[in-house]
Amino acid sequence: MHLEQALRILERIGDEYEAARIYNNLAILYYQTDLNRAAEYFQNALRTMQRLGNVWEEATAYMNLGIIYYAQGDYVQAIECYERSLHVNEKLGDKQGIADCYVNLGETYRAQGNLPQAITYLEQSLEVAREIGADATSTEGQQQLAECYLENNEPEQALEICTEALAKAQETGDLKSVGNLSRVMGNAYYALRDVETALARMEDSLTILHELNQDYDLSATLYNYALILKDAGKPAEARTALTEALTLFERLELPQEQERVRAALDQITQV
């Protein structure tokens, strides 16, 4: 990879700042395929920026590390990183950084099952994002808020939020958000027992995320898609989707997600 070749040269000549930028770029590239490697590069970027006294980039590095810890299911570490990033961003007055931290904190508290705390952070993120016109952050916040309403057994509210967010994502060409929002909408229709529409939304999500090579998000959709297929009386197709999800989770080295998929596969086998 050209970036890794460039990194070796920069490290050899001692250009720490440019090396840190490449650490960050490499971590972003590896995020969807190798979380451990991505974490290593983000940690290198964080240490370098702390050594150089670049607090702006330090805040970003903490944020990025939190995203990795979240994906790995280490929610305590993720929250710690997000809170450190938030503290720095508040001192800097960086409203974009603050809004992003609120979104990620909301997502993580939702994953922990603390929906009231999650909703509080997500509503704060939307308030700041709309104030500064940050469409991408607003869309992400709406997606997470819709997930909260789904988990609170309010699928109609989740669909209403997703519909608004989807229109904005399509308008701005944010295909990754379109793919993820389609998954959430699929889950909402499934909760409303509209299995046909749920499957169609999941298939939209799969098509988009596969084309974008978004392995982590794609595996999440495959898992949800399989559960709906099973309910629709299509166990063979459900097993195929779960097997693909398991392969992706194994590649990403996510044991917690692997266990969840294997449990679903076992249930299909027993039927």
Long-range contacts (C-beta under 8 A, 24 or more apart in sequence): 1-26, 3-29, 16-48, 16-51, 16-52, 17-48, 17-52, 17-54, 19-48, 20-44, 20-45, 20-48, 20-49, 20-52, 20-57, 21-45, 23-48, 24-60, 24-61, 24-64, 27-64, 27-68, 28-64, 31-67, 31-68, 31-71, 31-216, 32-213, 32-214, 32-215, 32-216, 32-217, 33-215, 33-251, 33-252, 34-251, 34-252, 34-253, 35-68, 35-71, 35-72, 35-216, 35-252, 35-253, 35-254, 36-253, 38-68, 39-65, 39-68, 39-69, 39-72, 42-68, 55-88, 55-91, 55-92, 56-92, 56-94, 58-88, 59-84, 59-85, 59-88, 59-89, 59-92, 59-94, 59-97, 60-85, 60-97, 62-88, 63-97, 63-100, 63-101, 63-104, 66-104, 66-108, 67-104, 70-104, 70-107, 70-108, 70-111, 71-216, 71-252, 71-254, 72-254, 72-256, 73-254, 73-256, 73-257, 75-108, 75-111, 75-112, 78-104, 78-108, 79-105, 79-108, 79-109, 82-108, 95-128, 95-131, 95-132, 96-132, 96-134, 96-137, 98-128, 99-125, 99-128, 99-129, 99-132, 99-134, 99-137, 99-141, 100-125, 100-137, 102-128, 102-141, 103-137, 103-140, 103-141, 103-144, 106-141, 106-144, 106-145, 106-148, 107-144, 107-147, 110-144, 110-147, 110-148, 110-151, 115-148, 115-151, 115-152, 118-144, 118-148, 119-145, 119-148, 122-148, 135-168, 135-172, 135-174, 136-172, 136-174, 136-177, 138-165, 138-168, 139-165, 139-168, 139-169, 139-172, 139-174, 139-177, 139-181, 140-177, 143-177, 143-180, 143-181, 143-184, 146-181, 146-184, 146-188, 147-184, 150-184, 150-187, 150-188, 150-191, 153-191, 155-187, 155-188, 155-189, 155-191, 155-192, 156-188, 156-192, 158-184, 158-185, 158-187, 158-188, 158-191, 159-185, 159-188, 159-189, 159-192, 162-188, 175-208, 175-211, 175-212, 176-208, 176-209, 176-212, 176-214, 176-217, 178-208, 179-204, 179-205, 179-208, 179-209, 179-212, 179-214, 179-217, 179-221, 180-205, 180-209, 180-217, 182-208, 183-217, 183-220, 183-221, 183-224, 186-221, 186-224, 186-225, 186-228, 187-224, 190-224, 190-227, 190-228, 190-231, 195-228, 195-231, 195-232, 198-228, 199-225, 199-228, 199-229, 199-232, 202-228, 215-248, 215-251, 215-252, 216-248, 216-252, 218-248, 219-244, 219-245, 219-248, 219-249, 219-252, 219-257, 220-245, 222-248, 223-257, 223-260, 223-261, 223-264, 226-264, 227-264, 230-264, 230-267, 230-268, 230-271, 235-268, 235-271, 238-268, 239-265, 239-268, 239-269, 242-268
